[in-house]
Amino acid sequence: MSMRAAAPVLTLTVLFCASAQAGAKSFHLEEATIDDIHRAIHAGEVTCKQVVEGYVARARAYDGICTTLVTKDGAPVPAASGPVRAGVAVKFPTQTTAITSLVPDFSKYTGQAPDFGRMETTMSDPGVQQQYGMVAGISNAGQVNGLETLNLRGERSLSCKAECDAASGALPASCPQECDAFRKLPDAVERAAELDKKYGKNPDLKSMPLYCVPMAFKAVYDAKDIRSIGGGDVKYAMDVPPQDSTLTSRIRKAGAIIYAEAQNAEYNGGSGDPGGDAKVEHPYIGAGGSRDTWAGAACNPYDTQRITGGSSAGSAVSVAANLVTCTICESTGGSCRIPADHNNVASLVPTKGMISYGGAIGANPYHDHPGIMCKTIRETATVLDALRDPKTGYFDSRDYYTALPRGFASKVPYASVLSDPKDPKPLKGIRIGVVRELFVKFGPSDAAISDGINKELKVLKDLGAELVETSDPQYPDDPSIPNAEFGFQDAIAETIPFQLPEVLAWKKDGKPEFEVPGYDLSSRKYLVAAASHKAPWPANLNFRTVFGNPPEGNDPVSGYTFSFQFAQYLQDRGDRTVHDWESLNANAKYYNEVRQVAMKNWENKAIDTRTGSVAYTIRRRDTLRMMTMKVMQQNGIDVFVNPVTTTLPEKLGGPGNPPAGKTGRGGFGYGAMLGISEAFVPAGFSDTIYDASFELGKDGKKYENVEGTQPTKLGGIGLPYNMAFWAGPGEEAKLLKVASAYEAATHHRKPPPGFGPVQGEP
């Protein structure tokens, strides 16, 4: 069901004029790649302006609300309007979802009253409403809510909207003075027209490799010509920042169209709640998915009832549904990895520091790093090349993590190292390590992806690669693949005793997490013996546990990282109204009480800057990276491969998958911890899912998520999943060679069936 109003007449040029010879054209906007756009412009099949207007038309058709409020009784609510997108005010559904249709035994529930869904006016604009509290996904919504602000004149800023963004004439006295400079910047359509006028059919693709490529950014990246506030509902004096983030600037110089800010989990997920005086009185029940206060929740285009995964959801959704060509995502943990996996798009996350994070809102400076999302891995290489400055390379003085050793970056363009699709054995001489620790099936829901990726390994063999697998006692040995002579368990035993011995002291439910009968794991004698493989190593201290989060109460990483990063961003932005934590919260609203409480605690929490949390994080990366590289080098491995995750996306508003600590799953966040290069490529679809269920606790005060055991047949083409490739720091070239060879041999990318061409689209 579509939640968009009928489109009014817009002041945009009519799309794809009737005089064009449509029958002679081979360009199709749906699934168009960077190369497709360049070829079509050169052939005169389309202009840059028509490309951008085509994406605007798709946003008008598909970028609406896809969630309903969850209420106590399911009663309808009055009609309400949201912000303007693509010339149309977003319309919210009037029907609601009764909580009794989502959870069992609600009449027996005696806990705190839930944070029921409701419509409220926003802080940013009292004429705009948004959904607050609990929401649920709509089946076959026909909308995805992936882009929250389009770079279109009059709607690209709330500080400078309507007449304050008029291209000519005197600035009205009621408008902020900052609008005078802002309104002189062209919007996306105007910029496309400028490019057409200057270059026509023959753009200089050598100096502008992203010529006329409409791109979106996760909302945490600043852009000087569009509202950029991390997805928050905050009343800045000027909601458009004074300058571009480094990546926005470089992509702009490469000829791309800065087209939109993509929806995200507000402020990269907001790093949870650090605890403090503020307490939640109305809990949130159900999976919230990726959500921010200004835009709301994004929905999976392959099943709009379901979540999108991770905080870069809008970046993935907008590429998947063909609302943009490519996007820039961000990964603190799995924020590029999981959205790409759940939405059938390709993603490249380079080594931490390879591309700059300067001019963006972060959650943890040591982990935050950008990624690239496109429909193909080949396109991500083109974008990566475009981000290299002719003089400074990938270094950026705004981000000290980009001061990497000069040898990290490839001497040749990354697009030149891609595998030749005509070569029948492009991976001959490449040795790939299969990480079996991440194939383990802890429940029925793991089987579809684990088995699917296992079958895809044959493709790598057929392409000439030599496979070697690590071992896990919970996953059967594959006799057709040789075992690694030195595995992760061996490397963990060698490195942890000296580098990170406190891990052995972790406790779970008040008891030691790791034990070896007859040994004192805290003693020097044991640590020395274990490091030399002369004493048994705890069987459960393996890849998944060492790369997963420690049990509650054991993690020394405090909230200093997020509180520091955000405070620094607000200071450097220099807004007259919002410039620190206190002024931020004083001028903001949050989409539910959980977020409101968390943000208040971030403001009030006394941060001990002498904490060892950052030092621990640095030590952890050094230890785990050393461990991983030893496994690679001792076995002659070039690239690792494994599932991105083994679970499919749950229903938005429904029960989430039980946490890794309860199921044994975990360890998939290795990329952010290691700061290494990763590539994610579409690998197939599942036609079956095992959805979790809610169960009311024995005390009646809270609901638990219970592992699914009953299969549900999925309609359409099913739900997608990706294959993960990863390598050492600075090894993007090798990674891209392998990932592009697999992609060319499989072509698992399929557009979501419910989001086809709109009327007039080529």
N, C-alpha and C positions, 0 to 999 in steps of 0.2 A: 504494500500500500504506500503510495507516494505522499509525502508530507510537505510538498512544495506548493505554493500558490500558483495560479496561472500566471505566466510571465507577461508583464506589461510591455508596451513598446519601449525599446531602449534606444539611447542615442548612440548606438554602435553601427558601424557600416554593415550593410546586409551581407550575410555570409555567402561566400562562394557564388559570385554573380552568375546569373542565368546564361550570360553570353559565353561562359567558359565551356569548352568542349568536354563535358564530363565523360563521354564514352571513350575518349582517347587517354584518359588519365589512369595511372596505376597507383597513385598515392591514396592511401587510406589513413585517416587520422587515428582510428582505433588501432592500437598496437604499433604505431609509428615509432621507429627508432631515430636516433640522431642522424644516421646515414640516410634514412628514408626522407627526412625533412630536407637535408642538404641536396639530395638528388632531385627531389620534386621542385625545389626552388630553382635550381639550375636549369631544369627542363621546362620551367614556366608553367608547371601544373598547379602551383599554389604560390601565393605571396606570404611573406612573414606575417603580415597583418592578418591574413586569412587563417593562418595556423593558430595564432593567439585567439582570434575570435571563435575559432572552432572549439578550443578548450574552454572559453567562457561559456559557450552554449552547453557544453557537457556539464560544467559546474552548475549552471542554472537548472539542468535536468536532474542531476544526481547528487548534489552536495547538500542535501537537506538533513533534517533530524530523523534518526532511526531508532529512537527510544521512547518509551512511555514512562510516566510516573508510576511508582509502586505505592499504592495507597491502602488504607485499612479496609475499605469496602469496595474498591473498584469503581466508584462513582465518577462520572465524567467531570471535567473541569472546563471553565470558560476558555474560549479561543484566545490565543496569545501570539504575539509576533516577536521575532528576534531580530538580530542585526541584518543588514542588507548584504546579500552576496550575489554577484553577477546581476545586479540591478533589481533583485527580488528580495523582499523581506522574508526571512525564514519564518515558516509557520509551524507551530507545535501541535501535536495530536491532542485532541480533547478527551479521547478515551484513556483510561488508566488501567493498570493491572492490580487486581486485589492480591494482597500478600498471601492470602490463603491458597492461591493458585500456585504459589512458589514454594511454600514451606508446609510441612505437615504439622498437625496438632497445635495450630496457633492458639486455639482456645485454652490450651494447657500451658502456654508460654507465660512465665512469671517474671521474666527479666525486665530490664529497662525498656521503656517505650522506644520502638525503632525510629530512625530518622526518616519518617515517611516522606514520599515525594510531594513536591509542591511547586507552583510557579511563583517567581518573585522578580521584581525589577532588579536590574543590575546596578552596581555602583558606578560603572563607567558611563552609563547612559540611562536615565530614568525612563526613557521611552522604549527601552528594550527589555524584554523579559528573558529568563533562562530557567531551565529545570534545576531544582535543588533537591537534595535528599536522594532517596533510593530511586533507581530507574531500572528498566528491563528492556532488552532488545526486542524489536518488532520483526516478526517473520515476514520475509519477502517485502521489506520496507521500500525497496527501490531507491534507497538513499544510503550514503555511507558517512557523511559528516567528516570528510577527510581534510578539507581546507577551511581554515577559520577566517582568513581575511585575504581577499584578492586585491591585487594592485591595480585597482580601477578608480579613476577620479571620482571623488565624492563619497566613496565608501571605504577607502583604504586607510582612513584615520578618523577617529572620533573627536580628537582635539581639533582637527581641521576638516570637518565633513561639510557636505553641501556647498554653500557659497564660499566657505573658507578655503575650499580647494579649487576654486574657479581659476582657469588658466590665465585669464586676463582681467583687466579692470582694476580698480582700486580695492585694496583689502578692506572689507567692512570693519568698522570700529569694534564690533562685538567679537571679532576673531583674535586669538592669540597672535602676538607679533611674529612668533616663530613660523606661523603659517605662510608668511609672505615669501620666505625662501623655499619652503617645502612645496608650495603649489607650482613653482616654476620647474619642478622635476617632472618629466613625462611619466605617465602611467604605462602599464604594460602594452596596451594597444597603441598608444602614441609612440612609444619607443620602437615597436615593430614597424610602424609607418615610417619613422625616421630611417631605420635600416633599409627598408625597401627603396626609399628615395635616394639614399646614398649609394647602395650597392646593386640594386636591381636583381638580376639573375646571377650575378657573378661576385659573390662575397669572397673576401680573402680568408679562406678557411685555415690557412697556415697560421695567421696571427689571431684568428678568431675561430678556434676549433669547436666552440659551442654556439656558433652563430644561429640565432633564432631558435634556441632550444628553451621552451618555457619550463622553468624550474621552480620548485618550492623548497622551503627550508623548514626544518623543525622549528617551532615557534620560539625556541631559546636563542636563535641566531638573530642578531641585529641587522636591519636593512634600513637605509636612510630614506627610503621612499614608501614605507609601509609600516603600519602599526606593528610594533615588535615588543611584546611584554611577557613572553614566556607562557602564554595561554592564560594568564591571570586576569581577573576582573579588578583592575586597579585604575584609579582615576589619577593618572599622571598629569602634570601641567602640560606636557607634550608627549603623547604616546608613541611618537615616531622618534627613534634615537638620533643623536646628532651625527653619527657616522656608521658606515657599514661594519659588520664583522669582517675579519680578514678574508674568509671564504666567500662571503657575498661580494666583496670588492673584486676578488680575483676572477670569480665566475662572470661578473658583470663585464670585466675587461676582456674576457674570452668570448664575448658576444652573446651570452645567454640573456634571456628575458627574465628579469626578477619578477616572477608572476604571483607568488602567494606565500603566505605563512601557513604551514601545516599544523593541524591539531596535534597535541601531545599530552602525555600525562603531566599535568601542571608542574613546571619547573623541574623537568626530568624525573618526575615522580615525587619530588619534595623530600626524599631521604627519610620518610617515615616521621615518627614522633620521638623526640629525644627524651620525653618525660618532663614533668614539671608540675606547677600548681594547677594549670588548666586541665580539666578532666572531661571526658566524654560522658554525657548524660543520655544521649540518644544514639545507640550504636547503629552501624550500617550492616545490614544483613545481605549477603549475596555478592557475587563477583562484580566489581565496579568497572573492570576493564580500563582502558586508557581514557582518561577524562580530564578536562580542564574547565575552569569556571566560565570562561568567556564563550567557548565553543560547545561544551558538552562532551558527550561520549562518542567515539568513533565506532563503527560497526564493520564486521568482516563482510566483504563483498561476495564471498562464496556462500555465506549464510549469515544474513544480517541480524539474526538472533544472537550471534556469537561474538566473543571478544576478538580483538586484533593483536593482542600481545605486546607488552613492553611500552615504554614511554614514547617511542618514535612511531606510534601507530599511524598518525595522519600521513607521515612520510611514505609508509608502505602502502596504505590504503589508496592514496591518491595516484600512485604509480599503477597499482593493481587494477583500479577502475578506469585507467586512462584519463585521469583529470589533469595530469602533467606528464612530461616526458621522463624526467629524472628528479630526484630529490636529494637533499643532504640530511642525513639522520645524525644521531649522536648515541654513543654507547658508554654508559657508566658500568653496566653489568651485562645485560643482554638486550639493550634497547634497540639495537639495529638487527641483531640476530633473530630474535623471536618474531617481531613483526614481519620480517622478510619471509620467515618460515611459514607463518600462518596465512600470508597473503600472496604467495606464489610470485614473488619478485626476487631478482638477484641483488645481492648486496656485497660490497667490498668495504671492509673496515681495515685500513692500513695500520701499520705499527704506530703505537702511541708516540705522538710528536712528529709523525711524518707530515700530517697536514694540520694546520693551526686551529686552535680553539679560541683564539683571541676575539673578543667582542661578543661573547655568548654567556648565557647563564648556565652555571655548572652545579653539580652536586658533590663532586669529589675531584679536586684538581689533579690528583695522581692517576685517576682512572678515566675521567671524561675524555673522550676523543671522537672526532667526527667519522662518519661513514658515508658511503655513496649508495643510493638505491636507483636501479633502472630495471627495465624489463629483461636486459641481458647483461651478463658479466662483461661482454666485450665493450658495452657502452660505459661501464664503470671505469674501465681502463682509459677511455677517452677523457672522461671527467677528471680522473687523477692526473693525467698529463696536463690538462688545462690549468690545474691548480699550481703548477710549477712556475715560479716567477723567473723570467729570463736572466735576471741578475742575481737574485738571492736564493734561487731554488725553492725549496720548501720551507726554509727558515723564515721565521716571523718574529720580530722583536717584541711583539705583544704577547707571545707565548713562549716562555723559556724552555718548555719541553720540546720545542722544535729545534733546539740546539743539539741535534743528534750528530754522531760521527758522520763525516762527509761520505763515507763509503756506504751508508745505509741506502741512499737513493740510487736507482738504476742510472747508468750512464746513458742509456738509450731510452726512447719513449716506451712507456709501458704497453701501448697499443702494438708496438712492433714485436713484442715477445709472445703475443697470443698464438695459440696453436693454429696451424693451417688446417681448415676443415676438409681439405682435399687429401691430406696425408692420412693413410689408413692406420698408421702406427705413430701418432704424434707423441705418445708417452714412452716410447722405447728408451730404456736407460733410466727411467724415473722409478724410484722405489717409494711406495706409499705404505704408511703404517696405519693399520686398522685398529682403532682404539676400542677394544671389546668391552672395556669397563662402562662405556656409554651405550652399549647395545642391550644391557641386561633388562629383562622383562620382569618387573616387580608386580605386575597385575595385567589383566586382560587388555587394558587400554594401551599398554606399551607395544603390543604385538604388531599392529598395523605398520607403524613407522619403523620399528626395529627390523622386522622382516622385509619391509619394502627396501630399506637402504641396503640390507644384506644382499638382496637380489641385484641391486644396482652395481655392486662391486664387480660383477662380471663385465660390465661395460668398460671399467678401468682396465681390466685384464685384456679385453679385446683391443683396447687402444694401445697396448704394448707395455703397460705398467707392470712392475713386479710388486706383489703384495706381500706384506708380512704383518702378522697380527699379534697384539699384546694379549695376555690371557687374563681371564677372570673366572674364579671357580663357579660363579653363578651363570656363566654363559658357556654353552657347549663349544668345544674346540672344533674348528673347521679343518678337517684333514687335508683339504685342497689348498690351504694357505699355510705356509711355514710360520712357526712361532718365533717371536722375537727372542733372541738369546739373552737380552738384558731388558727387563720390563720396568714399568713405572713403580711396581712394588719394590724392586731392587734399588731404584734411584731414590725413592722416598726414604728407604732405610739408610742410605748413605748420607743424605743431606740433612734430614730433620734433626738428628741427634746433636749436631753442632750448630746449625743455622737457626733452628726454630724449636728447641726442645720443649718449650712450654705447651706445645700442641699435645704432647703425651700426658699432660696433666688436666686436659679438658674433662669436665664432668657433665653428665646427662642425667636429669632427674635425681640429682644429688649423689650419683654414683660415678665412679671412674668410667669414662667413655672407652678407654683402651686398657686392656689387661693382657698379661702373658703369665700363666701359672708358673710360680716359682721364681719370678723376677720382680725386682723393684724398679719400675720404669723411670723413676726419678733419680736413680743412682748413677754416678759417673761410670761405675763398672759396667752397668747394663748399656748405657749410651755408647760407650766405646766399643763394646762387643757387637752391638746391633749395627753400628756404622760399618763394621768390618765383616758383616754377614756371619758372625760367630755366635749370635744369639737370635732366637726366634723374634720375628717382627709381628706386631698385632695384625691379625688378618683383616680387621675392619678399618685399619688406618691405610686406606687405599686411595686411588685416584679420586673417587667421588667424595670421600670425606675431607681430603686435604684441599680439594678445590671447592668444596661446599662451604656454607656458613657454619661456624662453630655453634654448638648448642647454646641456647640462651644463657646469658650470664658469663660466658667464656670469651666473648669477642671484645678485645681491648680497643676496637675502633670506635671512637666517640663521635659526637655530632660536630666536632670542631671543623671538619672539612666543609660541610654544607654551609654552616653559619659563616665561615670565613669567606668562602667563594661568593656567596650571594651578597654579603655586605660589601665586598670589594667591587662587584659589578654595579651595585646601586651607587656607590661612591663615584666610580669612574663615569657612569652615565651622566651624572650632574644635573638631574632634574630638579626644578625649583621646589616641587611639592614632595616628591618621593625620592629620598636620598639615603635612607638607612632602614633597619628592621622596624623601628618604631613607626616611622612615617609610612612605611609600606602597609603595615597592618591597619593603620588608622584610615587608610584610603582604599581598602580592599574588602571584597566579600569572597567567601569560599563555598564551593558547591555542596559540601556537607559538613556536619559538625566535626567529624573526625579530622578533616583538613583544617578547619578553623582552629581547633584545639592544638593541633600539631604546630601550626604557624605561630600561634601565640606562645607556645613553649619555646620555639626557636628564638623568638624575640626576647623572652625573659630569662632563658637558661644562662646561668653563669658558666662561661666556658673557661676551663683551665687551659691556658695556652701552653703550659708546661707538660701537657699530657704526652704520653709516649705512643699515642694511637697512630700518628703519622709515621713515626719511626718503625712501628710494627708493620704497617702496610708496605713500606719500602723494603723491609727485611723479608716479608712474605713474598713479594714479587721476585726479589733476587734469588731466594731459595727455590721457588717453584720454577722459575725460568731456567736456573742451573740444572735442576732435576730433569726438566723436559728436554733441554738441549743435549744432555748426556744420553738420554734414551735415543734421540735422533742420531747423534753422531756414532754411538757405539753400535747401532744397527744399520748405519748407512741410509737412514730414512730421509727423504726429501720433503715430504708433505704428509700430514696426518689426515685421516678421514673418519667421519662418524656421523650419526644423526645430529641435527641441531638440537632437538629434544625428542622425547619419546611420547609426548602427550599432545593430543589435538586440542583446539581451543574450546573452553567451556562456554555455556550460555551466559550472556550478559545479564546479570541480576540473579542468576541461578547459583548453585553451589560450585565453588572452585575446586580444582584438583587438590587433594590433600597435600600439605607441604612436604618437601623432600625429606625432612627429618623424621616424618612418620612412615614414609613409604620406602625409604632407602634410595630414592632417586636423588640426583644432585650432581654437582660437578660441572654442569654445562656452562658455568660462567668463567671458564678457564681463560678466555680471550682477554677480558678486561683485567683479570688478575695478573696475567703475564704481560699485557701490553703488546701482544704480537699481532701479526697480520692474519686476517681471516677472510674467507670468501664463502658465500652461501648461494647455492644454485638450486632452482626448482628440480625436484626429483620424483614427483608423482603425486597421486591423490589416493585418499582412503575413502571407501564407500560405507564404512562402518565406524561407529564411535561407541564408547562405553562412558556415558555421562555419569558423573558423581551425583550423589543425592544428599539432601539435608536430613539430619537426624537430631531431634530435640534431646539435649542432655538430660541425664537422670534427675538433676536438680531443677529442670525446667527453665533455667535462666539464660541458656544460650544454645545456639545451633552449631552442630559439628558437620564438617564435610566428610562424607563417607565414599570410599573408592567405589567406582562403578563396576558392576559385574554382569549387567544385562546389555546385550548389543542393541543398538539402534541403527537401522539402515538409513543412510543419508541419501537425499534426493540429488538430482542433477549430476554434476561431475564429481561430487564429493568435496572433501576438504583437502587442501594441499599441504605438502611438507617439502622441506629442502634437505639437501646434503651439505654438510659442513666440511670445508677444507681449511686447514690451518698450517702455518709454518713458523719458523723462527723470526725474530725481529729483523726487518730490512729485507725479507725474502719475498716481497710482493711479486717480483718477476716470475719466480718459480711457481708461486701459487696461482698466478693468473694463467700460466701455461697449462697447468693441470685442470683448473676450473673451466677454462674456455674449451678445452678438448672434450670434457664431459658434456658441457652444454651443447656443443655442436653435434655431438653424437646422439643426443636424447631428445631435445626440444620439448621438455616437459612443461614449459610455460604455456598456460591457456588462459585467455581472458575470462572473467566471470560472466556467465551467460546472461545475467539480469541487467547488464550495463552496456548494451550494444550501441551502435551508432544512433545519433539523434537525427531528427529531420534536417536535411540540408547538409549533413556531414559527408565529406568525400570518402 
